[in-house]
Amino acid sequence: MGDLNEFSLPVKLFLKTYRWRKIDPVPWAPLKKPLNQCRLALVSTAGFVLPGQMPFDKSIRGGDHSFREIPDATDVSKLIESHRSESFDHAGINADPNLGFPIDRARELAKRGRIGSLNRRQLSFMGSITAPGRLIQETAPAAARLLVEDAVDLALLVPV
């Protein structure tokens, strides 16, 4: 997050009054095997969708808590950013989607043997969810079940 002075007055007021949630303890699980044997999944909050997928709904009060599956063979240039936040400049992520969804870098890691493999599907969420109740209670467990079904060993969260 940038310096508070970088934001517009409405965003500054929002950030100063927002009730930030503390997660304690932070969920963590040690790897059970070497990284070069692990299956990796990307989990991004950049709000990317593929052509033909429903864009994230920017009108939902509190944020769209759904997610989209992005296949591992996706051409990153085909991703469409539908992030609702006005708190950051979207130019960089639109110019290079790998900034928010580093699938090309993950493929390179797999090719070089640094990770075992890239999962067959990655997950894209909308960031800027100011009312995360449904995300925590419904969506996150559903997403986690998919990754468990896919025998994912490691998920890289890419927050935007």
Secondary structure, 3 states (H helix, E strand, C coil): CCCHHHCCHHHHHHHHHCCCCCCCCCCCCCCCCCHHHCEEEEEECECEECCCCCCCCCCCCCCCCCEEEEECCCCHHHCEECCCCCCCCCHHHHHCHHHCCCHHHHHHHHHCCCCCEECCEEEEEECCCCCCHHHHHHHHHHHHHHHHHCCCCEEEEECC
